[in-house]
């Protein structure tokens, strides 16, 4: 799918140069041969990339003035770049040479054989320059006390709603969008929706549909537990404390009653087919959400898709997962390191950063971009789902705290096991509930408790 390009009008290359040249820092340098720095990134495709477009602008303006050329040598996904970086850093046979700059999550840095080969941006950015960034974004890129992953674009988790389908449900039941601002309200609504959709076909019992799908159940529990004042992890493992049980109950009851989508895959798919109508997903996934729903009978419906900030618990803090990788710079020569830093300072200058992230569907990383440039950029957007996205971004940044996942060696392994076991356990519980429904008025509570016990035992093995 081609990424949306040039969503903000009026920011031509000349204006970008005039606004962003202050990031060059060192004045013009006359060189016969420019200093070339290479980069691997994940923003788009090799021939259709918002970052490539920005790099072209840099090379033609500030880069030309400063004698710097940024050369894109790989555009891929995070998993592939993760593997290639580790192979290159380890000197594996046939591995490519490390680029000067690459996109990575902290997990990649932690897995490198020698993270000291990366520049500490604290050596190149002044305290005043770093203070311009959203503090939580810098924290996420700090590994072992060194800022080695510079944020250039961030995403978070948002609530996406098929408002067309929700309005039909609301007309019959009195449900309100405001009910979805809390997890308690969302799960209660999910149970009602499963029953409502089942009632549409009284001659076919048990065919209710899921209301809600979450991309990462692990994130729901991790952020939820932390937002209610309890540590999710005890060392390297989930703690499974009292708060975990507290937030398990409404979640499990919604799942057992059929209101929660438990199959694998990303949240975009059940919304695309109408199998669910609400999701919490990475904000960057807006690129893959469609205003067209293709139902199981092969009929097509055009719907209104809206975005809202992520739900929170009634008694919890407004906390949400931050997502998105950063840029790492490999130590090389003073000239190449300075050239890389010049480019990164230019890219994170507020106006340039806004131009880049709005093309790519991400959040900016500096506060001034949120406060000064992003609101104006929203006025220039032509596609409604992107208008909704950036309004939700602004509200989230103003009212929420961004949560950074801990840098644990076993984090990815724990996340994978958690997702697999929780879905499997609740699918089993859902089947048991359908088979015995009506026999025991306390069945839902009993099964929720039993499934929690069985799930935590699986995770502790």
N, C-alpha and C positions, 0 to 999 in steps of 0.2 A: 504493500500500500504506500502510495506516495505521500510523504509528509506534507503538511500544509506549509506553503512557502509564502514569504513576504506578507505576513498578516498585518503588519503595521505599515501604513502608507506615509510618504513624505520624508522618510529617512534615507535619502540617497547617499551614495558614497561620499560625495563632497561634504555633506553635512556631518556624516560620521567622522570624517577626518577632522573637521573643525572642532567637533565636540570632544573627540577622544584623543587628540594628539597630545594632550597634557599628560597622558599615561606613558609617553615615550621616555620621559625622565632625563635623558642625557643630552638632548639637543641633537642636531643633525651631524651625521658622521659621513665623511666622504671615503668610500671604499671602492676599489676597483672590482672586487668580488664580494657579493653580499654574504653575510653569515647565514647559513641554512640550518634550520632546526626541523626535525621530523616529528610527526605526531601520529598516534593511534587513537581513534575515538569511536564513539557509539552513536553519534547523533545523525541518523539518516542512512542513506546509501551512498556509495562512492560518487554517483552521478547526480544525486538529489539530496543534498544535505544542508541544513541551515548553518551548521558550523563551517562547512566548506565555503559557503557564500560569505560568511564573516571573514574567513581567512583570506579570501580573494580581495575583500575590501581592505584588510590590514596590509596585505602585500603591496597593493597599489597606492597606499597612502602613507601611513606611519612606517611601515616596513621599508618602503622605497626611500623615505627620508632618512631612516636610521641604518640602512644597509642590512636589512634583515629579510629573509624569505622563510615563511613557514610552509613546509611541504607535508601534505597528508600522504602517508604511506600505508595506512590501513583504516578502513571503516568496517566494523564488525559488531558483534554483540558482546555483552559483558563476559559471558562464559568463555567465548573464544579468546578474547583478549586476556582474560585471567590465565588461561592455559598457556598462551603464547608468551606472556610476560614471565611466568614461572620457568618455562622451558628456556627462554633466552637468558634469564638471570642465572640459571643453573649451568648454562653452557652446554645444553643437550645437543647431540649431533643433529645437524640439519635445522636447528632452531634459528629463527631470524635474529638479526642484531637488535638490541634494545633501541627504541627510538629515544629522542630527547625528551619527549612529553608523551604520557599515556594516561588514559582514563582508567581509574581503578577504585574499587571499594577498599576499605581498611583490611578486609579479609585477604586481599591479594598481597598487600604490604606485609601482613603478619606471616603469610606463607612463603615469602621470599627468603632465600638462603642468607641474604645479607641486606637488610633494609637500610644500612648506612650508605648505600650507593645512591640514595635519594636525597635531593636537596631539602633542607629545612627552610621553609619559606619565612620563618622568623628571622633568618639571616638577610633576607632581601626586601621584606616589607617592614616599614616602620610601624611603631605602635599606633600611630595615628591612622595609617593606611589600613591596618588590621581592624581597628575599631569601627570602620565603616561597614564591615561584614555583620550579618546576623550571627550573634555569638554561638548559638547552638550548631550552626553549619560549620564553623571553624572547629568546634569541639569534636564533631564527627570525623574530621580529617586529621585529628591529632593522634599519633600512635607512639606510645612509650615516651611521651613528653615532647615529641617533635611534630610540627605541623608539616606533614609530608604529602597530604592530599588536599589541594586547594579547591574549595567549592567554586564552580562556575555556573551551575544550573542545578536546581533541586526540585524534587517532587515530594508529595506527601500522600496521604490517603484521604479520599473524599467519598461522599455518598452520592451515587448516581441514581436517578429515579426516572422511570418511564412514566411521565406525568399523565399521559393519555390513558394508560391502563389504570393508574392509580385513581384518576378522577372517576372512572366507571365504578370502581370498588367503593370509593368514598361516597358516591351518590346513594348507594344502597345501604351503606353501613354507618355513615357518619364519621369515618376515619379522616384524620387531618394530617397534612404534611408536618405540622408542628409535633405530632406524635413521634416522628422519626428523629427528633433532636436528641433523645436519650436512648440508651440501649434497652432500658426497661420498656419504654413505649414502643420501640421498634419490634422487639420480640413478641410483645402482646399483640401488636398489629399483625405480625407474621402468622400467629396462631389463628386469628380471625380470618385472615385471607385464605389460609388453607381450608378452613371450614366453608367459607363463602364460595370458593371455586368448586368445592366438592358438591355443594348444594345446587350448583347450576345444572348438574346432570343427575337428578335423583334416581334415575334408573341404572346408573353406573356408580355404585358406592366405592369410596376409597380412591377417587381419581382427583383429589384436590391438588393444587399446584403450590410449589414453593414460592414464597414471597421474596425471600432475601438470599443473596449469595455473597460470601466474603472470599476475596482472593486468598487471604492468608489467615486462617483460624488462629495460627500461632501468634500473629500480631494482635488480634483481638484480646487474647488472654494476657500477653506480655504487657501491653500498654494499659489494659484495663486494671490489672493487679497493681501496677505502679501508680496509676492515677488515684487509686484508693488508699495509697500510703503503705503498701506492703511490697517487699522485694520479691520480684518474680523468680530470680535465681538465688540458689544457695550454693555458692561456689560455682561449679561448672554445670550444675543440674537444676531443673525447675524445683522450686521449694514445695509447691502444692500445699500452701498454707490455707488458713480460714477464708481469706479473701478470694482465693482461687475457687473454692467451693461456692462462695456467694455469687460469683459471676457465672459459674457453670450452670446453675439451676435454671435461669430464664433462657439461656442459650440452648441447653439440652431439651427443655420442654418444647421449645419452638422446633427443634430438629425432630424430636420424636413424634410430634403432631403433624409433621409434614410441611411446616412453614419455612424450613431452612434447606437450601440446596446443599447436598453432600457429595455430589460427584466431583471428579477431578477436573482439571482444566482451569482456564481463566474465566473471570466473571463476565467478560464480554459475550461469551457464547450463549449462556442461558438467557441473557437479556436480548440477544439478537433473535432468538427463537421464541421468545415469550414464555419460556419455562419458569422464569422469575421476572420480577419487575423492579427490584431495588438491589443495589449492590454497594459494597464498600470495596474500593479497588485503588490501585496506584493512580494518582492524578494524571500521570503520563499516558495511561491507557485510554484517555479520551480520544487519542488518535485512532483507536480501533473500535470505539463505540459507534454505532450506526443509528440514524434516525429511521431506519427501515427495519421492521420486524417481519420475519418470515415464519408464519405459524405452521404447526404440524400438518394442517390440511393444505399446505402450499399456498395459502393466501398471503398477500403482502399488505402490511399496514404501515403508514407513515405516522410517526409518533413524535411528541415533544419530549426531549431529554433534558433534564435539569440537573444541576450539581449543587450540593450543599456541603457544609463542613461535616466532618466525621461525628457520629453520635458520641456522647459521653455519658457516664453514670450520674444519676441524680445527685449523689453526695460526693462525687469525685472531682478532681481537677480537670480542666480542659487541656488534655494532653493528647498528642497525635504523633504517629510514627513519621519520622523524616526519612526520605528515600533519595536516591540519586548519588552517583559516584562523584569523585573529584579528579583533579589533574595532578599527576605526579611528574616531577622533573628529575631526570637522571643526571648525576654529577658528571661533568665532562671537562670542558675548558672554560675559563672565565668568560670568554667571548660568547660561547654558545649558551652558557647558563644565563648570562645577562640578556641575551637575545630572547630566550624562552620567557624570562621574567617580564621583559618589555611587552611581549605579546599577551601574557596572562594579565598584566595590569591593564592593558588596553581592553581586553575582553570583559573584565570585571568593573570597568568604569561604569557608573550608573546608567547612562544613556545607551552605551553599547551593550551592556548586559541585558537591558530590557529588550532591545532589538533582537538579540540572539534568542532569549528564552521564549519570547512570544512567538517567534517562528517555530520553535521546537516543542511548545506546549508545556514548558517547565516554569518554575518560579525563579525570580532573580535571587541573588545571594547578598546584595548590599541593601541596607535599609533605605537609602535615598531612592533607589529604584522603586521600591514599594510605595514610598511616600509621594514622590514627585512625578515619576514617569509612567508607572504602570496604570494609574487611573486614566490618564490621557490616551494611553495605548488601547485600552478597552473600547474607547469611543470609536476607534478606527477598525475594530474587528467586524467582519461581515457575516460570519457564521455563528448562529445563536449558541451552539454548544460551547464554543470558545468564550463567548461573552459570559456564559454561566460559569465556566471553569475559572476564569480570572476574577470574577466577583467572589467566588468561594475561596480562592487563594487569598484575596485581600482580607476577608473576614477571618480566615484561619490564622494568617500571620499576625493579625491585630489582637486576637483573643486567645490563642492557644499557645502552649509550650510544646516545642518540638522534642520528641524523645529520641535519643540515640541508643541503638542496640549495643550491648556491651561487647567488647572485643575479646571474645573467648575462642580458644582453639577449637572447641567442640560445638560452637554455635550452629554452624550449618548442619552438622550431623543431628543435633538436637531438633532443629527446626524441621528437617526432613522426616525424622521419626514421628514427631508430634503430629504433623499434618497427616501422615499415613494412618497412624493409630486412631486419631480422633475421628476421622471420617469413617473408618471401618467399624469402630465401636458403635457409633451412632446410627449407621446404616443397619447394623444388627439390632440395635435397640428399637429403631423405627419398625422393622419387620415384626418384632415381638409385640410392639404396641398395637399394630394393625390386627394381628392374630387374636389378641385378647381384649381388644377395646370393648367397653361396655360391661365387662365382667367384674371390674373392681374400680370403684370411684376414686381410689387413691393410686391407680395404676401409674399415671404419669409421674407423680412424685417418687414412687418406689423405683420405677425404671431409671429415672434421672439419677437417683442416688446409687443404684447398682452399677450403672454405666460409668459413673465417676470412679467408683472403686476399681472396676475392671480396667479402665483406661490408665489410672495412675499405676496400677500393678504392671501393666505392659511397659510403661515408660521407665520403670525402675529395674526392669530385668537387665 
